Amino acid sequence: MFKKYIALSLVLVVLSGHLIAQKRPNVVIILSDDHAYQTIGAYGSTYAHTPNIDRIANEGALFKRAYVNNSICGPSRATLLTGKYSHKNGFRDNETSEFDFNQDSFVKQLQGSGYNTAWVGKIHLGEKLQGFNYFDVLVGQGTYFNPVFASKDGRKQTKGYVSDIVTDKALGWLEGLGDKEPFCLVIGHKATHRTWMPDPQDFGKFDSIDFEIPKTFYDDYASRDAAKLQEMSIDKDMQMEYDLKMFPTLEAMMADGNFKRMDKKQRDQYIAYYRPIYKELEAKKLKGQALAEWKFKRYMIEYLNTAESMDRNIGRVLDYLQEKNLADNTIVIYLSDQGFYMGEHGWFDKRWMYEESFRTPFLMRYPGKITPHSTISGKVVNADIAPTLLELASVKVPSDMQGKSFVNILNKPEAEHRKDLFYHYFENGEHAVSPHFGVANDQYKLIRYYKRVENWELFDMKADPSEMRNVYNDPSYKKIVKSMKKKLLREIVKFDDQEAKAIFFTDIDK
Ligand code: CA
């Protein structure tokens, strides 16, 4: 009798395992570029118009505290794929690194277990992809108009606007799959990367908004030496021509690479919108703060106009999944490769371990498994996504992945996932941000800069959420410095970051 019972149980286990295998979820990751959570309705922006991104939040979970390990384009994608920090997957910075596609990735694991896999759009990790049944990716950074794509058949230009084309290609691939499931599709958007080039149909949508100047816009960077050296100030570094399309003459505008690649209709639409703005600006003869604030306003408009097409195209993907009855068994993730400054500290761009670039928007919908309209406050990092998706797909997580699956907190809004967050930014080039690494917990953030600037910063995030006062040398924080250094060393050792370890032990305190 007992033997029979065991045999029956085994049959049931095998059967249910088989059923689970058949029901493995599809995965659609929509990955934007430089999209700030401050400009998303679901994250509380009052001026944002992001109905489709908000739809994912309404039907799934919004992660309040999702972070990246290295706040820059290529490295963030490398981490998403590998589940490893930059020093382990080898893609440390955009300027000197080459991504080794021979290494393992969560997509390779999914493909090996029967998933159909594809990456369409921006990847920024070269053109020799592995692990994908299909790919059609933007060459390098890609362009907003008439972009060139690279696939297994080589490079080819497609006419039109990038967010539409990327979505057309992605839906075309899904359509071609027929009933083949499961699939894993990454849709990589060019938006909202610099220089912001909106779809002309979105011109004017934010022109009348009186954007509030962030309270840290006139930051003087006192007590933060690395911040003093940066070159990402809207006032000083944002370019009137390249960024804001304010060219002194029409000829100069047309000589710019962004316009040279447009067809006549596209060019005419840009001329019709931008030339009157230039004439108006010229008449105003703005200087000093008035000009800085004009630039801030135009920056907001350019950026939000560019995001419009992306959000509209995200809606097309959600509609498609609905129409094809795929929505219930498809995990949809929306995230950016990092956060972005929308005038906080006077900046545009990213890179810093300060909150606006350290954090990223992250939304996840999985009907039946994730409570609609839920908010998750546990801290997660982008390295955690790969093991999470593998667990949800019932695929064993390779032991060398450094991320930690957050499946167990998906329906626990208050549960903690990671106590401390480790960060390491390596690039030492454009925008002059000193390389740095650090650790953050719920109250404190400790940062060690090196190469351009050699120093430490400590922030008390509860007393100073805008990170304006470095209290590293404040005697009343001596104990905190000591305990945060202990935490930092523990993270360095845990993630096996030898470069950070050597710098950590280089004593620079006088
Ligand atoms: Ca980026």
Residues whose N, C-alpha, C, O or C-beta is under 5 A from the ligand:
A	BS01	CA	D33 D34 I72 C73 D337
